[in-house]
Amino acid sequence: ENKAEKKKFLGLDFMIRDEDYQTDIVIPEISEDNNKKDREIVFNEEQFQNLIANSNSKIIELFNELDTYIMGLGNDIRKATTSIYLPYTNGKNFVEIYFQKNNLKLILMHGDYTDPLDKVRKLNDSYNWTNDCFMFIGTKEELEYAKDIIKQSYEKTK
């Protein structure tokens, strides 16, 4: 079983590249605008498997849709896997996704958000993190609401 087959199994077909037969690094199509940085995705299959190991299939489906949305926000966005979360960055991490059994926990940039449902919370000051806001996604409705919040976080890095 190669990496391409594993990604298909996970519903990550959009991430499959020829290199998946040889490496954990996936480089998506290069931007047509030569003045922009090439997009890079450092995706480690083993780390990703460990991240999602305790999440249910509904959460994985929500993640797949969220991933597509986030990567569509701009050509400057990169993502990677770490041993505990999945960060999206354009030089600064604007959202970090932590996989839980029944939720995705999103850590967001510091600051105020237009958040009429009051879903965005602030981490305790003792954490002393740059990204000190968070919210949870566990349903399709929460995912749709979170898209605007994530866009606001992304725009804070500009």
Secondary structure, 3 states (H helix, E strand, C coil): CCHHHHHHHCCCHHHCCHHHHCCCEECCCCCCCCCCCCCCEECCHHHHHHHHCCCCHHHHHHHHHHHHHHHCCCCCCEEECCCCCEEEECCCEEEEEEECCCCEEEEECCCCCCCCCCCCEECCHHHCCCCCEEEEECCHHHHHHHHHHHHHHHHCCC
